[in-house]
Amino acid sequence: MKKLFLFIAGMIICGLIYSQTDSLLNSLQTSNSTTQQELLPKKMLFTQRWAWGEHGFLRGSKPITPEIRMDDMKIRRKMLIAHQIFGVATLAGFIGQAIVGPKLYNAQKTDANYHSLKQTHDLLAVSVNTTYSIAALMALFAPPPMVNRDKGLSAIRLHKWLAVVHLTGLIATNILGGLMEDGQNPQLKTYHRIAAYTTFASFATAMIVIKLK
């Protein structure tokens, strides 16, 4: 799971740094253009180009036509809806961790409920990493929009910037949590807590921003 998470994290960082941000569900318009250059946006996430570009592995040998791009938009809509659903599930997991985490911090290994709290916290961590990774995959590999319309400061761009923050925070939280296994390095508790709360705050804000656009 950690290897999968780190792989997804690397792809997100590369995509966010080197690619033009694109609109989510509002970019689902079609085009009357018939040339391949007009049917595909000039700038795409590298994962979108890899999967859905002219020679993308999901294209096969099929030429890109207006009809194909209309089908792409249907797939894109489904994947971005799934992205939002798994995002909500991730947020619920973050809330659960925010409740269980402080209790685990204050518990002693000799307490009757310590092992129960530890198991719940670990289960929530696995759930969050899983739903977060799936949500990321849905966004990274959704077919590209018809055109790039996201210029200047916008809700979509802010959503992407916040993604860098909560991704970095989640990576830090996982690393620090691993270093604290079995009661080791108790001095890292404060940093682990800061990373966790930063991740939660930035993730929740990213969801709010995209809903208000």
NUNULO-604744 format. One record per atom (N, C-alpha, C): residue number from 1; x, y negated, z negated; atom name. Coordinates in steps of 0.05 Angstrom, whole numbers, plus 5000, padded with zeros to 4 digits. Each point is the difference from the previous one (the first is absolute). Last residue first. Layout:
BEGIN
{atom NUM,{X,Y,Z},"CA"}
...
This chain:
BEGIN
{atom 213,{4658,4458,5142},"N"}
{atom 213,{5008,4987,5024},"CA"}
{atom 213,{4976,4994,5018},"C"}
{atom 212,{5004,5046,4912},"N"}
{atom 212,{4992,4973,5001},"CA"}
{atom 212,{5006,4986,5027},"C"}
{atom 211,{5026,5090,4976},"N"}
{atom 211,{4970,4999,4999},"CA"}
{atom 211,{4990,4972,5004},"C"}
{atom 210,{5093,5018,4994},"N"}
{atom 210,{4990,5011,5025},"CA"}
{atom 210,{4969,5000,5001},"C"}
{atom 209,{5045,4971,4921},"N"}
{atom 209,{5006,4982,5022},"CA"}
{atom 209,{4987,5010,5026},"C"}
{atom 208,{4996,5055,4923},"N"}
{atom 208,{4982,4977,4997},"CA"}
{atom 208,{5004,4981,5025},"C"}
{atom 207,{5058,5073,4990},"N"}
{atom 207,{4974,5009,5007},"CA"}
{atom 207,{4979,4977,5000},"C"}
{atom 206,{5089,4983,4972},"N"}
{atom 206,{4999,5006,5029},"CA"}
{atom 206,{4973,5009,5009},"C"}
{atom 205,{5015,4987,4908},"N"}
{atom 205,{4998,4975,5015},"CA"}
{atom 205,{4999,5004,5030},"C"}
{atom 204,{5014,5075,4944},"N"}
{atom 204,{4973,4990,4997},"CA"}
{atom 204,{4996,4974,5015},"C"}
{atom 203,{5087,5034,4998},"N"}
{atom 203,{4983,5018,5016},"CA"}
{atom 203,{4971,4990,4999},"C"}
{atom 202,{5065,4956,4947},"N"}
{atom 202,{5003,4994,5029},"CA"}
{atom 202,{4982,5017,5017},"C"}
{atom 201,{5000,5016,4906},"N"}
{atom 201,{4990,4973,5006},"CA"}
{atom 201,{5002,4994,5030},"C"}
{atom 200,{5035,5083,4968},"N"}
{atom 200,{4971,4999,4998},"CA"}
{atom 200,{4989,4973,5008},"C"}
{atom 199,{5094,5011,4996},"N"}
{atom 199,{4988,5016,5022},"CA"}
{atom 199,{4970,4998,5000},"C"}
{atom 198,{5046,4960,4929},"N"}
{atom 198,{5004,4985,5025},"CA"}
{atom 198,{4988,5014,5024},"C"}
{atom 197,{5000,5044,4917},"N"}
{atom 197,{4980,4979,5000},"CA"}
{atom 197,{5003,4982,5025},"C"}
{atom 196,{5063,5070,4987},"N"}
{atom 196,{4974,5011,5003},"CA"}
{atom 196,{4978,4978,5002},"C"}
{atom 195,{5090,4976,4982},"N"}
{atom 195,{4998,5010,5028},"CA"}
{atom 195,{4972,5010,5005},"C"}
{atom 194,{5021,4974,4912},"N"}
{atom 194,{4999,4977,5018},"CA"}
{atom 194,{4996,5008,5029},"C"}
{atom 193,{5013,5068,4936},"N"}
{atom 193,{4974,4988,4996},"CA"}
{atom 193,{4997,4975,5019},"C"}
{atom 192,{5083,5044,4997},"N"}
{atom 192,{4980,5018,5012},"CA"}
{atom 192,{4972,4987,4999},"C"}
{atom 191,{5070,4958,4956},"N"}
{atom 191,{5003,4996,5028},"CA"}
{atom 191,{4979,5017,5015},"C"}
{atom 190,{5005,5009,4906},"N"}
{atom 190,{4991,4973,5007},"CA"}
{atom 190,{5001,4996,5030},"C"}
{atom 189,{5034,5081,4965},"N"}
{atom 189,{4971,4998,4998},"CA"}
{atom 189,{4990,4973,5009},"C"}
{atom 188,{5093,5036,4991},"N"}
{atom 188,{4989,4993,5026},"CA"}
{atom 188,{4969,4996,4999},"C"}
{atom 187,{5057,5029,4926},"N"}
{atom 187,{5004,4971,5005},"CA"}
{atom 187,{4988,4992,5027},"C"}
{atom 186,{5004,5092,4969},"N"}
{atom 186,{4977,4985,4990},"CA"}
{atom 186,{5003,4970,5005},"C"}
{atom 185,{5049,5090,5033},"N"}
{atom 185,{5002,4971,5007},"CA"}
{atom 185,{4975,4984,4991},"C"}
{atom 184,{4977,5100,4996},"N"}
{atom 184,{5026,4989,5005},"CA"}
{atom 184,{4998,4970,5007},"C"}
{atom 183,{4929,5069,4980},"N"}
{atom 183,{5008,4981,4980},"CA"}
{atom 183,{5027,4987,5004},"C"}
{atom 182,{4955,5062,5062},"N"}
{atom 182,{5009,5014,4975},"CA"}
{atom 182,{5011,4981,4979},"C"}
{atom 181,{4996,4953,5091},"N"}
{atom 181,{4989,5027,4995},"CA"}
{atom 181,{5012,5011,4974},"C"}
{atom 180,{5019,4914,5049},"N"}
{atom 180,{4990,5001,4972},"CA"}
{atom 180,{4988,5027,4993},"C"}
{atom 179,{5034,4977,5088},"N"}
{atom 179,{5023,4996,4981},"CA"}
{atom 179,{4991,5003,4971},"C"}
{atom 178,{4935,5003,5068},"N"}
{atom 178,{5016,5024,5002},"CA"}
{atom 178,{5024,4998,4980},"C"}
{atom 177,{4944,4925,5010},"N"}
{atom 177,{4986,5021,4987},"CA"}
{atom 177,{5016,5026,4999},"C"}
{atom 176,{5033,4927,5049},"N"}
{atom 176,{5003,4996,4971},"CA"}
{atom 176,{4985,5021,4984},"C"}
{atom 175,{4990,5003,5094},"N"}
{atom 175,{5029,5005,4993},"CA"}
{atom 175,{5004,4997,4969},"C"}
{atom 174,{4914,4980,5036},"N"}
{atom 174,{5006,5028,5002},"CA"}
{atom 174,{5029,5007,4991},"C"}
{atom 173,{4973,4909,5004},"N"}
{atom 173,{4985,5014,4979},"CA"}
{atom 173,{5006,5030,5000},"C"}
{atom 172,{5035,4946,5070},"N"}
{atom 172,{5014,4995,4975},"CA"}
{atom 172,{4986,5015,4977},"C"}
{atom 171,{4958,5004,5083},"N"}
{atom 171,{5025,5014,5001},"CA"}
{atom 171,{5016,4997,4974},"C"}
{atom 170,{4922,4950,5010},"N"}
{atom 170,{4994,5028,4996},"CA"}
{atom 170,{5025,5017,5001},"C"}
{atom 169,{5007,4907,5017},"N"}
{atom 169,{4993,5005,4972},"CA"}
{atom 169,{4995,5030,4995},"C"}
{atom 168,{5015,4971,5088},"N"}
{atom 168,{5025,4998,4985},"CA"}
{atom 168,{4994,5007,4971},"C"}
{atom 167,{4926,4994,5055},"N"}
{atom 167,{5015,5023,5007},"CA"}
{atom 167,{5026,5001,4984},"C"}
{atom 166,{4944,4926,4991},"N"}
{atom 166,{4990,5023,4985},"CA"}
{atom 166,{5014,5026,5008},"C"}
{atom 165,{5027,4918,5043},"N"}
{atom 165,{5003,4998,4971},"CA"}
{atom 165,{4990,5025,4986},"C"}
{atom 164,{4988,4993,5093},"N"}
{atom 164,{5029,5003,4994},"CA"}
{atom 164,{5004,4999,4970},"C"}
{atom 163,{4914,4983,5031},"N"}
{atom 163,{5007,5028,5003},"CA"}
{atom 163,{5029,5006,4994},"C"}
{atom 162,{4967,4912,5004},"N"}
{atom 162,{4994,5012,4974},"CA"}
{atom 162,{5006,5030,5001},"C"}
{atom 161,{5007,4953,5080},"N"}
{atom 161,{5022,4991,4982},"CA"}
{atom 161,{4996,5013,4972},"C"}
{atom 160,{4933,5015,5064},"N"}
{atom 160,{5024,5014,5007},"CA"}
{atom 160,{5023,4993,4981},"C"}
{atom 159,{4919,4954,4993},"N"}
{atom 159,{4995,5028,4992},"CA"}
{atom 159,{5025,5016,5005},"C"}
{atom 158,{4998,4912,5031},"N"}
{atom 158,{5004,5001,4971},"CA"}
{atom 158,{4996,5028,4990},"C"}
{atom 157,{4983,4987,5090},"N"}
{atom 157,{5029,4996,4995},"CA"}
{atom 157,{5005,5001,4970},"C"}
{atom 156,{4910,5002,5027},"N"}
{atom 156,{5014,5025,5008},"CA"}
{atom 156,{5030,4999,4994},"C"}
{atom 155,{4946,4923,4986},"N"}
{atom 155,{4995,5021,4979},"CA"}
{atom 155,{5015,5026,5007},"C"}
{atom 154,{5045,4912,5038},"N"}
{atom 154,{4973,5012,5002},"CA"}
{atom 154,{4997,5020,4978},"C"}
{atom 153,{5073,4923,5051},"N"}
{atom 153,{4991,5011,4974},"CA"}
{atom 153,{4971,5010,5003},"C"}
{atom 152,{5052,4999,5091},"N"}
{atom 152,{5001,4982,4977},"CA"}
{atom 152,{4990,5014,4975},"C"}
{atom 151,{4967,5050,5082},"N"}
{atom 151,{5021,4980,5001},"CA"}
{atom 151,{4998,4981,4976},"C"}
{atom 150,{4955,5093,5048},"N"}
{atom 150,{5007,4991,4973},"CA"}
{atom 150,{5024,4981,5001},"C"}
{atom 149,{4957,5052,5072},"N"}
{atom 149,{4988,4974,4995},"CA"}
{atom 149,{5008,4988,4974},"C"}
{atom 148,{5021,5079,5081},"N"}
{atom 148,{5011,4990,4975},"CA"}
{atom 148,{4989,4972,4996},"C"}
{atom 147,{4949,5083,5054},"N"}
{atom 147,{5018,4977,5002},"CA"}
{atom 147,{5011,4993,4973},"C"}
{atom 146,{4950,5080,5011},"N"}
{atom 146,{5002,4992,5028},"CA"}
{atom 146,{5020,4978,5004},"C"}
{atom 145,{5019,5064,4918},"N"}
{atom 145,{4976,4985,5009},"CA"}
{atom 145,{5004,4992,5029},"C"}
{atom 144,{5046,5092,4962},"N"}
{atom 144,{5003,4970,4999},"CA"}
{atom 144,{4975,4986,5010},"C"}
{atom 143,{4997,5098,4951},"N"}
{atom 143,{5006,4988,5026},"CA"}
{atom 143,{5002,4970,4998},"C"}
{atom 142,{5024,5055,4913},"N"}
{atom 142,{4976,4993,5015},"CA"}
{atom 142,{5008,4988,5027},"C"}
{atom 141,{5062,5028,4929},"N"}
{atom 141,{4996,5016,5024},"CA"}
{atom 141,{4973,4995,5014},"C"}
{atom 140,{5029,4955,4918},"N"}
{atom 140,{5024,5000,5017},"CA"}
{atom 140,{4995,5014,5027},"C"}
{atom 139,{4931,4997,4931},"N"}
{atom 139,{5006,4973,5011},"CA"}
{atom 139,{5023,5000,5020},"C"}
{atom 138,{4977,5081,4955},"N"}
{atom 138,{4977,4991,5016},"CA"}
{atom 138,{5004,4973,5013},"C"}
{atom 137,{5064,5034,4939},"N"}
{atom 137,{5001,5014,5025},"CA"}
{atom 137,{4977,4991,5019},"C"}
{atom 136,{5002,4967,4911},"N"}
{atom 136,{5022,4989,5016},"CA"}
{atom 136,{5001,5013,5028},"C"}
{atom 135,{4940,5035,4937},"N"}
{atom 135,{4991,4974,5008},"CA"}
{atom 135,{5020,4987,5018},"C"}
{atom 134,{5025,5080,4960},"N"}
{atom 134,{4980,5005,5021},"CA"}
{atom 134,{4990,4973,5011},"C"}
{atom 133,{5059,4997,4927},"N"}
{atom 133,{5014,5009,5024},"CA"}
{atom 133,{4980,5004,5023},"C"}
{atom 132,{4965,4978,4915},"N"}
{atom 132,{5015,4977,5011},"CA"}
{atom 132,{5013,5008,5026},"C"}
{atom 131,{4957,5067,4950},"N"}
{atom 131,{4981,4983,5014},"CA"}
{atom 131,{5014,4975,5012},"C"}
{atom 130,{5055,5059,4951},"N"}
{atom 130,{4988,5014,5022},"CA"}
{atom 130,{4981,4982,5016},"C"}
{atom 129,{5042,4969,4920},"N"}
{atom 129,{5020,5003,5021},"CA"}
{atom 129,{4987,5013,5025},"C"}
{atom 128,{4946,4994,4923},"N"}
{atom 128,{5006,4973,5012},"CA"}
{atom 128,{5019,5002,5023},"C"}
{atom 127,{4982,5079,4951},"N"}
{atom 127,{4976,4992,5016},"CA"}
{atom 127,{5005,4973,5013},"C"}
{atom 126,{5066,5033,4941},"N"}
{atom 126,{4999,5016,5025},"CA"}
{atom 126,{4977,4991,5017},"C"}
{atom 125,{5005,4961,4916},"N"}
{atom 125,{5023,4991,5016},"CA"}
{atom 125,{5000,5015,5027},"C"}
{atom 124,{4937,5025,4935},"N"}
{atom 124,{4993,4974,5012},"CA"}
{atom 124,{5022,4991,5018},"C"}
{atom 123,{5017,5076,4949},"N"}
{atom 123,{4980,5006,5021},"CA"}
{atom 123,{4991,4975,5015},"C"}
{atom 122,{5058,4990,4926},"N"}
{atom 122,{5014,5013,5022},"CA"}
{atom 122,{4981,5006,5023},"C"}
{atom 121,{4963,4967,4920},"N"}
{atom 121,{5017,4979,5013},"CA"}
{atom 121,{5014,5012,5024},"C"}
{atom 120,{4952,5059,4946},"N"}
{atom 120,{4981,4982,5014},"CA"}
{atom 120,{5016,4979,5015},"C"}
{atom 119,{5049,5058,4945},"N"}
{atom 119,{4989,5014,5023},"CA"}
{atom 119,{4982,4983,5017},"C"}
{atom 118,{5033,4965,4919},"N"}
{atom 118,{5022,5003,5019},"CA"}
{atom 118,{4990,5014,5025},"C"}
{atom 117,{4941,4991,4927},"N"}
{atom 117,{5004,4975,5013},"CA"}
{atom 117,{5022,5002,5022},"C"}
{atom 116,{4985,5075,4947},"N"}
{atom 116,{4976,4995,5017},"CA"}
{atom 116,{5003,4974,5015},"C"}
{atom 115,{5065,5023,4937},"N"}
{atom 115,{5003,5017,5024},"CA"}
{atom 115,{4976,4996,5019},"C"}
{atom 114,{4999,4954,4915},"N"}
{atom 114,{5022,4991,5017},"CA"}
{atom 114,{5001,5016,5027},"C"}
{atom 113,{4939,5005,4919},"N"}
{atom 113,{4991,4994,5027},"CA"}
{atom 113,{5022,4992,5019},"C"}
{atom 112,{5016,5021,4906},"N"}
{atom 112,{4983,5023,5011},"CA"}
{atom 112,{4993,4995,5029},"C"}
{atom 111,{5092,4960,4958},"N"}
{atom 111,{4971,4995,4999},"CA"}
{atom 111,{4985,5022,5014},"C"}
{atom 110,{5097,4991,4996},"N"}
{atom 110,{4987,5017,4979},"CA"}
{atom 110,{4970,4995,4998},"C"}
{atom 109,{5057,4950,5059},"N"}
{atom 109,{4999,5028,5009},"CA"}
{atom 109,{4986,5018,4980},"C"}
{atom 108,{4971,4898,5003},"N"}
{atom 108,{5024,5014,4993},"CA"}
{atom 108,{4997,5029,5009},"C"}
{atom 107,{4953,4901,5036},"N"}
{atom 107,{4998,5027,4988},"CA"}
{atom 107,{5027,5012,4994},"C"}
{atom 106,{4983,4915,5047},"N"}
{atom 106,{4997,4998,4971},"CA"}
{atom 106,{4999,5027,4985},"C"}
{atom 105,{5004,4994,5097},"N"}
{atom 105,{5023,4985,4989},"CA"}
{atom 105,{5000,5000,4970},"C"}
{atom 104,{4926,5035,5046},"N"}
{atom 104,{5023,5019,5000},"CA"}
{atom 104,{5025,4986,4989},"C"}
{atom 103,{4923,4949,5010},"N"}
{atom 103,{4995,5020,4979},"CA"}
{atom 103,{5023,5019,4998},"C"}
{atom 102,{5000,4935,5070},"N"}
{atom 102,{5006,4989,4973},"CA"}
{atom 102,{4996,5019,4977},"C"}
{atom 101,{4977,5032,5089},"N"}
{atom 101,{5028,4994,4996},"CA"}
{atom 101,{5007,4988,4973},"C"}
{atom 100,{4909,5020,5034},"N"}
{atom 100,{5014,5022,4987},"CA"}
{atom 100,{5029,4992,4993},"C"}
{atom 99,{4944,4938,5046},"N"}
{atom 99,{4987,5007,4975},"CA"}
{atom 99,{5017,5021,4984},"C"}
{atom 98,{5027,4970,5086},"N"}
{atom 98,{5001,4977,4982},"CA"}
{atom 98,{4987,5006,4973},"C"}
{atom 97,{4995,5065,5069},"N"}
{atom 97,{5027,4998,4989},"CA"}
{atom 97,{5003,4977,4980},"C"}
{atom 96,{4919,5008,5048},"N"}
{atom 96,{5003,5022,4981},"CA"}
{atom 96,{5027,5000,4986},"C"}
{atom 95,{4985,4938,5069},"N"}
{atom 95,{4985,4993,4976},"CA"}
{atom 95,{5002,5021,4979},"C"}
{atom 94,{5038,5018,5084},"N"}
{atom 94,{5015,4980,4986},"CA"}
{atom 94,{4986,4992,4974},"C"}
{atom 93,{4955,5058,5058},"N"}
{atom 93,{5021,5013,4986},"CA"}
{atom 93,{5018,4981,4984},"C"}
{atom 92,{4932,4965,5054},"N"}
{atom 92,{4988,5013,4977},"CA"}
{atom 92,{5021,5015,4984},"C"}
{atom 91,{5027,4960,5081},"N"}
{atom 91,{4994,4980,4979},"CA"}
{atom 91,{4988,5013,4975},"C"}
{atom 90,{5013,5055,5075},"N"}
{atom 90,{5025,4993,4988},"CA"}
{atom 90,{4997,4979,4977},"C"}
{atom 89,{4925,5023,5052},"N"}
{atom 89,{5007,5022,4983},"CA"}
{atom 89,{5027,4995,4986},"C"}
{atom 88,{4972,4938,5064},"N"}
{atom 88,{4983,4998,4976},"CA"}
{atom 88,{5006,5023,4981},"C"}
{atom 87,{5044,5002,5082},"N"}
{atom 87,{5010,4977,4984},"CA"}
{atom 87,{4983,4997,4975},"C"}
{atom 86,{4975,5064,5063},"N"}
{atom 86,{5022,5009,4984},"CA"}
{atom 86,{5013,4978,4984},"C"}
{atom 85,{4931,4975,5058},"N"}
{atom 85,{4989,5019,4980},"CA"}
{atom 85,{5022,5011,4982},"C"}
{atom 84,{5024,4943,5073},"N"}
{atom 84,{4986,4986,4979},"CA"}
{atom 84,{4990,5018,4978},"C"}
{atom 83,{5039,5039,5076},"N"}
{atom 83,{5020,4984,4986},"CA"}
{atom 83,{4988,4985,4977},"C"}
{atom 82,{4943,5044,5060},"N"}
{atom 82,{5012,5019,4981},"CA"}
{atom 82,{5022,4986,4984},"C"}
{atom 81,{4961,4949,5066},"N"}
{atom 81,{4980,5005,4979},"CA"}
{atom 81,{5011,5019,4980},"C"}
{atom 80,{5052,4986,5075},"N"}
{atom 80,{5001,4976,4982},"CA"}
{atom 80,{4979,5002,4978},"C"}
{atom 79,{5002,5067,5067},"N"}
{atom 79,{5024,5002,4983},"CA"}
{atom 79,{5002,4976,4981},"C"}
{atom 78,{4928,5003,5062},"N"}
{atom 78,{4997,5022,4980},"CA"}
{atom 78,{5025,5001,4982},"C"}
{atom 77,{5001,4938,5071},"N"}
{atom 77,{4980,4992,4980},"CA"}
{atom 77,{4998,5022,4979},"C"}
{atom 76,{5056,5017,5074},"N"}
{atom 76,{5011,4979,4982},"CA"}
{atom 76,{4980,4993,4978},"C"}
{atom 75,{4972,5058,5068},"N"}
{atom 75,{5018,5014,4982},"CA"}
{atom 75,{5011,4980,4980},"C"}
{atom 74,{4948,4964,5067},"N"}
{atom 74,{4983,5017,4983},"CA"}
{atom 74,{5017,5014,4979},"C"}
{atom 73,{5044,4951,5066},"N"}
{atom 73,{4988,4982,4981},"CA"}
{atom 73,{4981,5015,4981},"C"}
{atom 72,{5042,5046,5072},"N"}
{atom 72,{5020,4992,4980},"CA"}
{atom 72,{4986,4983,4978},"C"}
{atom 71,{4951,5022,5076},"N"}
{atom 71,{5001,5022,4982},"CA"}
{atom 71,{5020,4995,4977},"C"}
{atom 70,{4996,4937,5067},"N"}
{atom 70,{4975,4999,4986},"CA"}
{atom 70,{4998,5023,4980},"C"}
{atom 69,{5072,4998,5059},"N"}
{atom 69,{5003,4980,4979},"CA"}
{atom 69,{4974,4997,4984},"C"}
{atom 68,{5000,5057,5074},"N"}
{atom 68,{5017,5011,4980},"CA"}
{atom 68,{5003,4981,4976},"C"}
{atom 67,{4955,4970,5076},"N"}
{atom 67,{4984,5019,4986},"CA"}
{atom 67,{5015,5013,4977},"C"}
{atom 66,{5044,4940,5059},"N"}
{atom 66,{4981,4986,4982},"CA"}
{atom 66,{4983,5019,4984},"C"}
{atom 65,{5093,5040,5028},"N"}
{atom 65,{4979,4987,5015},"CA"}
{atom 65,{4982,4985,4981},"C"}
{atom 64,{5100,5056,5009},"N"}
{atom 64,{4984,4983,4983},"CA"}
{atom 64,{4980,4984,5017},"C"}
{atom 63,{5041,5102,5021},"N"}
{atom 63,{5005,4972,5004},"CA"}
{atom 63,{4982,4983,4982},"C"}
{atom 62,{5038,5101,4978},"N"}
{atom 62,{4977,4985,5009},"CA"}
{atom 62,{5007,4971,5005},"C"}
{atom 61,{5052,5078,4965},"N"}
{atom 61,{5006,4989,5027},"CA"}
{atom 61,{4977,4983,5011},"C"}
{atom 60,{5016,5009,4895},"N"}
{atom 60,{5005,5021,5019},"CA"}
{atom 60,{5008,4987,5027},"C"}
{atom 59,{4975,4958,4912},"N"}
{atom 59,{4989,4994,5026},"CA"}
{atom 59,{5002,5024,5019},"C"}
{atom 58,{5036,4993,4909},"N"}
{atom 58,{4971,5007,5000},"CA"}
{atom 58,{4987,4994,5027},"C"}
{atom 57,{5092,4980,4982},"N"}
{atom 57,{4997,5029,4998},"CA"}
{atom 57,{4970,5009,4999},"C"}
{atom 56,{5035,4911,5054},"N"}
{atom 56,{4996,5009,4973},"CA"}
{atom 56,{4994,5030,4998},"C"}
{atom 55,{5024,4931,5073},"N"}
{atom 55,{5009,5028,4999},"CA"}
{atom 55,{4997,5011,4972},"C"}
{atom 54,{4967,4914,5016},"N"}
{atom 54,{4998,5011,5027},"CA"}
{atom 54,{5008,5029,5001},"C"}
{atom 53,{4972,4973,4903},"N"}
{atom 53,{5012,4984,5022},"CA"}
{atom 53,{4997,5014,5027},"C"}
{atom 52,{4975,5031,4908},"N"}
{atom 52,{4980,4991,5019},"CA"}
{atom 52,{5010,4983,5022},"C"}
{atom 51,{5055,5042,4927},"N"}
{atom 51,{4978,5018,5003},"CA"}
{atom 51,{4982,4993,5024},"C"}
{atom 50,{5078,4948,4979},"N"}
{atom 50,{5009,5028,5000},"CA"}
{atom 50,{4977,5018,5006},"C"}
{atom 49,{4982,4909,4986},"N"}
{atom 49,{5013,5004,5026},"CA"}
{atom 49,{5009,5029,5003},"C"}
{atom 48,{4964,4976,4918},"N"}
{atom 48,{4979,4999,5020},"CA"}
{atom 48,{5012,5005,5028},"C"}
{atom 47,{5059,4993,4928},"N"}
{atom 47,{4986,5025,4998},"CA"}
{atom 47,{4977,5001,5020},"C"}
{atom 46,{5051,4921,4991},"N"}
{atom 46,{5016,5020,5013},"CA"}
{atom 46,{4986,5028,4999},"C"}
{atom 45,{4942,4910,5003},"N"}
{atom 45,{5016,5014,4980},"CA"}
{atom 45,{5015,5022,5014},"C"}
{atom 44,{4976,4923,5065},"N"}
{atom 44,{4986,5021,4984},"CA"}
{atom 44,{5018,5009,4978},"C"}
{atom 43,{4986,4922,5087},"N"}
{atom 43,{5014,5007,4975},"CA"}
{atom 43,{4983,5020,4984},"C"}
{atom 42,{4971,4973,5086},"N"}
{atom 42,{5029,4999,5004},"CA"}
{atom 42,{5015,5008,4975},"C"}
{atom 41,{4902,5040,5023},"N"}
{atom 41,{5012,4975,4991},"CA"}
{atom 41,{5030,5001,5003},"C"}
{atom 40,{4932,5053,5066},"N"}
{atom 40,{5015,5004,4975},"CA"}
{atom 40,{5012,4973,4991},"C"}
{atom 39,{4948,5002,5078},"N"}
{atom 39,{4985,5019,4983},"CA"}
{atom 39,{5014,5005,4974},"C"}
{atom 38,{5038,4946,5069},"N"}
{atom 38,{4978,4987,4987},"CA"}
{atom 38,{4984,5018,4982},"C"}
{atom 37,{5071,5035,5052},"N"}
{atom 37,{5012,4979,4983},"CA"}
{atom 37,{4978,4986,4984},"C"}
{atom 36,{4976,5064,5065},"N"}
{atom 36,{5010,5013,4975},"CA"}
{atom 36,{5011,4979,4982},"C"}
{atom 35,{4921,4974,5068},"N"}
{atom 35,{5028,5007,5001},"CA"}
{atom 35,{5010,5010,4974},"C"}
{atom 34,{4910,4968,5017},"N"}
{atom 34,{5005,5026,5011},"CA"}
{atom 34,{5029,5008,5002},"C"}
{atom 33,{4925,4931,4940},"N"}
{atom 33,{5025,5003,5016},"CA"}
{atom 33,{5003,5028,5009},"C"}
{atom 32,{4931,4962,4942},"N"}
{atom 32,{4993,5006,5027},"CA"}
{atom 32,{5024,5004,5018},"C"}
{atom 31,{4985,5020,4889},"N"}
{atom 31,{5010,4981,5020},"CA"}
{atom 31,{4991,5008,5028},"C"}
{atom 30,{4968,5011,4886},"N"}
{atom 30,{5010,5012,5024},"CA"}
{atom 30,{5009,4979,5020},"C"}
{atom 29,{4995,5002,4886},"N"}
{atom 29,{4988,4991,5024},"CA"}
{atom 29,{5012,5014,5024},"C"}
{atom 28,{5017,5002,4900},"N"}
{atom 28,{4990,5023,5014},"CA"}
{atom 28,{4986,4992,5026},"C"}
{atom 27,{5045,4955,4919},"N"}
{atom 27,{5015,5001,5025},"CA"}
{atom 27,{4989,5021,5019},"C"}
{atom 26,{4972,4981,4907},"N"}
{atom 26,{4991,4979,5018},"CA"}
{atom 26,{5014,5000,5027},"C"}
{atom 25,{5021,5060,4926},"N"}
{atom 25,{4976,5007,5013},"CA"}
{atom 25,{4989,4979,5019},"C"}
{atom 24,{5094,4982,4973},"N"}
{atom 24,{4990,5026,4993},"CA"}
{atom 24,{4974,5005,5015},"C"}
{atom 23,{5088,4940,5034},"N"}
{atom 23,{4974,4998,4986},"CA"}
{atom 23,{4991,5028,4994},"C"}
{atom 22,{5106,4980,5007},"N"}
{atom 22,{4976,5001,5017},"CA"}
{atom 22,{4975,5000,4983},"C"}
{atom 21,{5115,4971,5000},"N"}
{atom 21,{4976,5010,4986},"CA"}
{atom 21,{4976,4999,5018},"C"}
{atom 20,{5103,5014,5031},"N"}
{atom 20,{4980,4980,4998},"CA"}
{atom 20,{4976,5011,4986},"C"}
{atom 19,{5099,5041,4983},"N"}
{atom 19,{4977,5000,5018},"CA"}
{atom 19,{4982,4976,4995},"C"}
{atom 18,{5083,5030,4951},"N"}
{atom 18,{5007,4996,5028},"CA"}
{atom 18,{4976,4998,5019},"C"}
{atom 17,{4994,5009,4901},"N"}
{atom 17,{5021,4981,5005},"CA"}
{atom 17,{5003,4995,5030},"C"}
{atom 16,{4936,5063,4967},"N"}
{atom 16,{4993,4974,4990},"CA"}
{atom 16,{5022,4979,5007},"C"}
{atom 15,{5013,5092,5021},"N"}
{atom 15,{4978,4989,5016},"CA"}
{atom 15,{4993,4972,4992},"C"}
{atom 14,{5066,5047,4951},"N"}
{atom 14,{5009,4994,5027},"CA"}
{atom 14,{4978,4987,5017},"C"}
{atom 13,{4977,5029,4913},"N"}
{atom 13,{5019,4978,4999},"CA"}
{atom 13,{5009,4992,5028},"C"}
{atom 12,{4946,5077,4991},"N"}
{atom 12,{4985,4975,4995},"CA"}
{atom 12,{5018,4976,5001},"C"}
{atom 11,{5039,5086,5007},"N"}
{atom 11,{4986,4992,5025},"CA"}
{atom 11,{4985,4974,4996},"C"}
{atom 10,{5043,5037,4925},"N"}
{atom 10,{5019,4990,5020},"CA"}
{atom 10,{4987,4991,5025},"C"}
{atom 9,{4947,5042,4934},"N"}
{atom 9,{5009,4973,4991},"CA"}
{atom 9,{5020,4988,5020},"C"}
{atom 8,{4970,5089,5012},"N"}
{atom 8,{4979,4981,5007},"CA"}
{atom 8,{5009,4972,4993},"C"}
{atom 7,{5058,5067,4974},"N"}
{atom 7,{4999,4999,5029},"CA"}
{atom 7,{4979,4980,5010},"C"}
{atom 6,{5007,5019,4908},"N"}
{atom 6,{5022,4984,5008},"CA"}
{atom 6,{5001,4997,5031},"C"}
{atom 5,{4934,5056,4962},"N"}
{atom 5,{4995,4972,4993},"CA"}
{atom 5,{5023,4982,5010},"C"}
{atom 4,{5009,5093,5011},"N"}
{atom 4,{4979,4990,5017},"CA"}
{atom 4,{4996,4971,4995},"C"}
{atom 3,{5057,5044,4943},"N"}
{atom 3,{5013,4997,5026},"CA"}
{atom 3,{4980,4989,5020},"C"}
{atom 2,{4969,5021,4914},"N"}
{atom 2,{5017,4976,4999},"CA"}
{atom 2,{5013,4995,5027},"C"}
{atom 1,{4948,5078,4990},"N"}
{atom 1,{4983,4976,5000},"CA"}
{atom 1,{5017,4975,5000},"C"}
